[in-house]
Amino acid sequence: MNTDPDDSGDSLADQAIDWLVEMRSGCVTDATRRRFEAWCRQDDTHRQAYAEAEALWGSVAQAAKGSPPADMRTESIGSVRQAVLSRRRFRWSGLALAASLVLGVLFGRDMLQDWLLSDYATAVGEQKQIQLADGSSILLNTDTVLAVDWAEDKRRVVLLRGQAEFKVAADVHRPFEVEAGDTAVKALGTVFDVVRRESGAVEVSVTEHAVAVRLTDKSTAAPMRVEEGQHLLYAGNGSLDTPHAANLNQLNAWKRGKLLFHDQTLADVVAELNRYSKAKIILKGQDIKQLRVSGVFPTDSLAMLDALQKSLAIRVTQLGPWLVILHT
């Protein structure tokens, strides 16, 4: 580790988690091992905290074994940390302990609801092309869920999560509109891409012709027209940003199985990579989040992690099948 946990000001639970990551990193030096042993000898509570963190993580991994990745998601290392703290306060029964362990590997309630409402969906890492009855087509990116509402006077698609490209067949009597969060995107004879982020943000980029984007909160504001080659961001703050010229090569790279980044923070890169990864990827430490990344990477998460590890001189530690930690 870069600093001794005792000097970092972290809580005992934080220190135990830090040591758990370090000792499972696969590249423990003799010096690191001596520091770890010295930390354990400082106080019996140190050794106990580490043993509890290790036991809790082992139980989480065992509970998750055999569960399909598409149906489960890991939250954060803070879940394990909180479990360590809670365990000091009282003794759990075996059933209560087993129930608490799923704090680290949870069914996503929002994800389950989306799937129940959907007509089409893709799993993490999957892409799918679908053909609609009107001749339009949709290319679904990884971890995408959408519903289709067809009527005599309209064609409505609801993007519940994820990203999709829409190629719209002309029909002057039935407008084609995509709802995503607080926005609605009306096709004006077009090929366009919509991304709905977990944060509530929505991004629209246009490859051919144009679209009209409006807010769905009954606002009186006029729709925003986005022309071919432009990109629009809705940050979830109640107003649409002005469209700007887009790097369509970068925005459309996912259709070629690639991700393009230009001088972006590692935090932003990992947020995008998590959309393609069955395991949750977490950054440990503030400094690592600000590392800059440029390049072309495969959407395959393992290959991209390997590339990042080599190019940024960072370390990758996998804790079971559902959690990967990037650290220095």
C-alpha positions in Angstrom: 0.0 0.0 0.0 1.2 3.6 -0.6 0.7 4.6 3.0 0.3 2.7 6.3 -3.4 2.5 7.1 -2.7 3.8 10.6 -1.4 7.1 9.1 -4.3 7.5 6.7 -7.0 8.6 9.2 -9.3 5.8 7.9 -11.6 4.0 10.3 -10.7 0.6 11.5 -13.2 -0.9 9.0 -11.7 1.1 6.2 -8.2 -0.1 7.1 -9.3 -3.7 7.2 -10.9 -3.4 3.8 -7.7 -1.7 2.5 -5.6 -4.6 3.8 -8.0 -7.2 2.3 -7.6 -5.6 -1.1 -3.8 -5.4 -0.7 -3.4 -9.0 0.5 -5.5 -10.4 -2.3 -3.9 -8.4 -5.0 -1.6 -11.3 -6.1 1.6 -9.2 -5.8 2.3 -8.9 -2.1 5.9 -8.0 -1.3 7.8 -9.0 1.8 7.7 -5.4 2.9 4.0 -5.2 2.5 3.5 -8.4 4.4 5.7 -7.1 7.3 3.6 -3.9 7.5 0.4 -6.0 7.5 1.7 -8.2 10.3 2.8 -5.2 12.3 -0.7 -3.7 11.8 -2.3 -6.9 13.1 0.0 -6.9 16.1 -0.9 -3.3 17.1 -4.2 -4.4 18.6 -6.4 -7.4 18.8 -9.2 -5.4 17.2 -7.1 -5.0 14.1 -6.8 -8.7 13.6 -10.5 -9.2 14.4 -11.6 -6.5 11.9 -9.5 -8.1 9.2 -10.9 -11.6 10.0 -14.4 -10.3 9.9 -13.9 -8.5 6.6 -12.3 -11.6 5.1 -15.1 -13.9 6.4 -17.8 -11.5 5.2 -16.4 -11.3 1.7 -16.0 -15.1 1.5 -19.6 -15.5 2.5 -20.7 -13.0 -0.1 -18.8 -14.8 -2.8 -20.2 -18.2 -1.7 -23.8 -16.7 -1.6 -23.3 -15.4 -5.2 -21.9 -18.6 -6.6 -24.0 -20.0 -9.4 -26.2 -16.9 -9.7 -26.4 -15.5 -13.2 -24.5 -12.2 -13.6 -27.4 -10.6 -15.5 -29.7 -11.0 -12.5 -27.3 -9.7 -9.9 -25.2 -6.7 -9.3 -22.6 -5.7 -6.7 -23.0 -2.4 -5.1 -19.8 -1.0 -3.5 -17.0 -1.9 -1.2 -18.9 0.3 1.3 -21.5 -2.4 1.7 -18.9 -4.8 3.0 -17.4 -2.0 5.2 -20.9 -1.3 6.7 -21.3 -5.0 7.4 -18.1 -5.1 9.3 -19.2 -2.1 11.4 -22.6 -3.6 12.0 -21.2 -7.0 13.0 -19.4 -5.3 16.0 -22.6 -4.1 17.4 -24.4 -7.4 17.8 -24.2 -11.1 17.1 -26.2 -12.2 14.1 -28.0 -15.5 13.9 -27.0 -17.6 10.9 -30.1 -16.5 9.0 -29.6 -12.8 9.7 -26.0 -13.0 8.7 -26.9 -14.7 5.4 -29.5 -12.0 4.7 -27.1 -9.2 5.4 -24.4 -10.6 3.1 -26.4 -9.8 0.1 -25.7 -6.1 0.7 -22.7 -6.7 -1.5 -24.4 -8.7 -4.2 -28.0 -7.5 -4.7 -30.9 -7.9 -7.0 -31.4 -4.5 -8.5 -35.0 -3.6 -7.9 -35.0 -1.0 -10.6 -33.5 -3.4 -13.0 -36.1 -6.1 -12.2 -38.9 -3.6 -12.7 -37.5 -2.6 -16.0 -37.3 -6.2 -17.2 -40.9 -6.8 -16.2 -42.1 -3.8 -18.2 -39.9 -4.5 -21.3 -40.6 -5.9 -24.7 -36.9 -6.2 -25.7 -33.8 -6.4 -23.6 -30.1 -7.2 -23.7 -27.9 -8.6 -21.0 -24.6 -7.1 -19.9 -22.1 -7.4 -22.8 -24.8 -8.3 -25.3 -26.0 -6.4 -28.4 -29.1 -7.2 -30.3 -30.7 -6.0 -33.6 -34.5 -6.0 -33.7 -36.9 -5.3 -36.6 -40.2 -3.6 -35.9 -43.4 -4.2 -37.8 -43.3 -0.8 -39.5 -39.9 -1.4 -41.1 -37.9 0.5 -38.5 -35.0 -1.2 -36.7 -33.4 -0.8 -33.3 -29.9 -1.8 -32.3 -29.8 -2.4 -28.6 -26.4 -1.9 -26.8 -25.3 -3.7 -23.6 -27.7 -3.8 -20.6 -30.5 -2.1 -22.4 -34.3 -2.5 -21.8 -37.1 -0.9 -23.9 -40.8 -1.2 -24.4 -42.8 -0.6 -27.6 -46.2 1.1 -27.7 -47.8 0.9 -31.2 -51.1 2.6 -32.1 -52.9 3.8 -35.3 -51.7 7.4 -34.7 -48.3 7.0 -33.1 -45.2 4.9 -32.7 -43.8 5.2 -29.2 -40.7 3.5 -27.8 -39.8 3.8 -24.1 -36.1 3.4 -23.3 -36.1 2.2 -19.7 -32.4 1.8 -19.4 -29.2 1.6 -21.6 -28.6 2.7 -25.1 -30.0 2.1 -28.6 -29.7 3.3 -32.2 -32.9 3.9 -34.0 -33.3 3.7 -37.8 -36.8 5.0 -38.5 -39.1 4.1 -41.4 -41.0 7.0 -42.8 -44.7 7.3 -41.9 -46.2 10.8 -42.0 -49.4 9.6 -40.2 -47.6 8.0 -37.3 -44.8 10.0 -35.7 -42.0 8.0 -34.1 -41.0 9.1 -30.6 -38.6 7.7 -28.1 -39.2 8.5 -24.4 -36.1 8.3 -22.1 -36.5 9.5 -18.6 -37.6 13.2 -18.6 -37.2 13.5 -22.4 -38.9 12.6 -25.6 -37.1 12.4 -28.9 -39.2 12.8 -32.1 -37.7 11.4 -35.3 -37.7 13.7 -38.3 -36.9 11.0 -40.8 -33.7 9.9 -39.2 -31.0 7.6 -37.7 -30.2 8.6 -34.1 -28.8 7.3 -30.9 -30.3 7.7 -27.4 -28.5 6.9 -24.1 -30.3 6.8 -20.7 -27.9 7.0 -17.8 -28.6 5.7 -14.3 -28.0 9.2 -13.0 -31.1 10.4 -15.0 -29.1 12.0 -17.7 -30.0 11.4 -21.3 -27.8 11.9 -24.4 -29.0 12.1 -28.0 -26.8 12.0 -31.1 -27.9 12.2 -34.7 -26.3 10.3 -37.5 -28.7 11.2 -40.3 -31.3 14.0 -40.7 -32.6 15.5 -37.4 -34.7 14.9 -34.3 -36.7 17.2 -32.0 -36.1 16.8 -28.3 -38.6 18.0 -25.7 -39.1 17.6 -21.9 -42.0 15.4 -20.9 -43.0 17.5 -17.8 -45.6 19.5 -19.8 -43.1 22.4 -20.1 -44.1 25.1 -22.5 -40.5 25.3 -23.9 -40.2 24.6 -27.6 -38.6 21.3 -28.6 -34.9 21.5 -29.3 -33.9 20.5 -32.8 -30.7 18.4 -33.1 -29.3 18.2 -36.6 -27.2 15.5 -38.3 -23.7 15.3 -36.7 -24.9 17.0 -33.5 -25.1 15.8 -29.9 -27.4 16.9 -27.1 -27.1 16.3 -23.3 -29.9 16.5 -20.8 -28.2 16.4 -17.4 -31.4 15.7 -15.4 -31.7 19.3 -14.2 -34.9 20.3 -15.9 -33.4 22.0 -19.0 -31.9 20.9 -22.3 -28.4 21.8 -23.2 -27.7 23.5 -26.6 -26.8 20.9 -29.2 -23.2 20.9 -30.3 -21.0 19.3 -33.0 -20.3 15.6 -32.1 -17.5 13.2 -32.7 -19.7 10.6 -34.3 -16.8 8.2 -34.8 -16.3 8.2 -31.0 -20.1 8.1 -30.2 -20.7 5.2 -32.6 -17.7 3.1 -31.7 -19.8 0.8 -29.5 -21.4 -0.6 -32.7 -18.0 -1.8 -33.8 -17.2 -3.4 -30.4 -14.9 -0.5 -29.4 -14.8 2.3 -26.9 -13.0 5.6 -27.8 -11.8 7.9 -25.1 -9.9 11.2 -25.5 -8.3 12.7 -22.4 -11.1 11.6 -20.1 -10.7 10.8 -16.4 -10.4 7.2 -15.3 -13.6 7.7 -13.2 -15.5 8.5 -16.4 -13.9 5.6 -18.3 -14.8 3.2 -15.5 -18.4 4.5 -15.4 -18.7 3.6 -19.1 -16.9 0.3 -18.7 -19.3 -0.8 -16.0 -22.0 -0.9 -18.6 -20.2 -3.7 -20.3 -18.9 -5.6 -17.3 -20.6 -8.4 -15.4 -18.4 -7.5 -12.4 -18.7 -4.1 -10.7 -15.5 -2.1 -11.2 -14.6 0.2 -8.3 -11.8 2.8 -8.0 -10.0 2.9 -4.7 -8.6 6.3 -3.8 -9.2 9.8 -5.1 -6.0 10.3 -7.0 -6.6 7.3 -9.3 -10.0 8.7 -10.4 -8.3 11.7 -12.0 -5.8 9.8 -14.1 -6.3 10.7 -17.8 -7.2 8.1 -20.4 -7.0 8.3 -24.2 -7.2 5.5 -26.7 -9.3 2.9 -28.4 -10.4 -0.1 -26.2 -12.4 -3.2 -26.7 -15.8 -3.4 -25.0 -14.7 -6.7 -23.5 -14.1 -5.7 -19.9 -11.3 -8.1 -19.1 -9.3 -7.0 -22.2 -9.9 -3.4 -21.4 -8.8 -3.8 -17.7 -5.6 -5.4 -18.9 -5.0 -2.5 -21.3 -5.6 0.1 -18.6 -3.4 -1.8 -16.1 -0.5 -1.7 -18.6 -1.0 1.9 -19.8 -1.6 3.6 -16.4 0.6 1.4 -14.2 -2.3 0.6 -11.9 -3.2 -2.6 -10.1 -6.3 -4.7 -10.6 -7.6 -6.9 -7.8 -10.6 -9.2 -8.4 -12.6 -10.2 -5.3 -14.8 -13.1 -6.4 -16.7 -13.0 -9.7 -18.7 -9.8 -9.0 -16.2 -7.2 -7.8 -13.0 -5.7 -9.3 -11.0 -3.0 -7.6 -8.6 -0.7 -9.4 -5.9 0.8 -7.2 -2.3 2.1 -7.1 
